[in-house]
């Protein structure tokens, strides 16, 4: 059986002072890199990252550098269920 994961990285960072949570660092890795490493260690075969403004460009760049597919949430103001 193949495993897949959808990573929700489309938040506006309102509670973090408008900072992109996915790109915050913990040690030498971003949260996104840490989560992807965990997914890969769990044999997750497909990982898709959901991005949105205002952090879409930088989040997409990091995700794609990790070999991940991205999709865009055009209505992030609708909350997580819209991703």
Wavefront OBJ file of the C-alpha trace (Angstrom):
o trace
v 0.000 0.000 0.000
v 1.279 3.449 -0.949
v 1.112 6.351 1.523
v 0.485 10.002 0.673
v 0.506 13.187 2.729
v -0.974 16.640 2.255
v 0.917 19.331 4.163
v -1.125 22.434 4.880
v 1.245 25.394 4.580
v -1.252 27.986 3.404
v -1.613 29.933 6.634
v -1.097 33.664 6.848
v 0.903 33.426 10.063
v -1.422 35.788 11.925
v -0.576 34.378 15.362
v 3.145 34.373 14.499
v 3.407 38.056 13.591
v 2.763 37.384 9.872
v 5.705 34.935 9.715
v 5.441 31.772 7.657
v 5.248 28.888 10.137
v 6.381 26.297 7.579
v 9.643 28.167 7.092
v 10.480 28.806 10.742
v 13.611 26.960 11.769
v 14.113 24.451 14.515
v 17.808 23.717 14.780
v 19.221 23.695 11.266
v 15.988 22.753 9.436
v 12.727 24.499 8.670
v 9.519 23.004 10.018
v 8.689 22.005 6.448
v 12.009 20.160 6.045
v 11.528 18.411 9.394
v 8.003 17.273 8.524
v 9.117 16.053 5.085
v 11.983 14.089 6.660
v 9.514 12.454 9.034
v 7.146 11.608 6.173
v 9.940 10.076 4.128
v 11.151 8.052 7.122
v 7.588 6.695 7.365
v 7.747 5.613 3.692
v 5.297 8.263 2.499
v 5.600 8.130 -1.288
v 3.725 11.268 -2.342
v 3.803 14.589 -0.506
v 1.802 17.598 -1.667
v 2.192 21.011 -0.037
v -0.744 23.429 -0.043
v 0.435 27.043 -0.299
v -1.301 30.435 -0.350
v -0.522 34.126 -0.173
v 1.210 35.891 1.431
v 3.892 33.176 1.769
v 3.188 31.127 -1.360
v 6.314 32.001 -3.344
v 8.879 31.279 -0.645
v 7.067 28.181 0.637
v 6.712 26.809 -2.903
v 10.421 27.441 -3.569
v 11.487 25.443 -0.503
v 8.955 22.684 -1.181
v 10.038 22.312 -4.793
v 13.712 22.284 -3.746
v 12.786 19.229 -1.661
v 11.216 17.573 -4.712
v 7.628 18.114 -3.574
v 4.527 18.955 -5.557
v 2.565 22.070 -4.582
v -0.981 23.203 -5.029
v -2.398 26.668 -4.406
v -5.297 27.449 -2.084
v -7.042 30.407 -3.700
v -9.242 31.035 -0.632
v -7.125 30.660 2.507
v -9.422 33.030 4.369
v -11.945 30.162 4.414
v -9.722 28.282 6.878
v -8.060 24.876 6.820
v -11.070 23.123 5.350
v -10.584 25.076 2.117
v -7.137 23.544 1.653
l 1 2 3 4 5 6 7 8 9 10 11 12 13 14 15 16 17 18 19 20 21 22 23 24 25 26 27 28 29 30 31 32 33 34 35 36 37 38 39 40 41 42 43 44 45 46 47 48 49 50 51 52 53 54 55 56 57 58 59 60 61 62 63 64 65 66 67 68 69 70 71 72 73 74 75 76 77 78 79 80 81 82 83
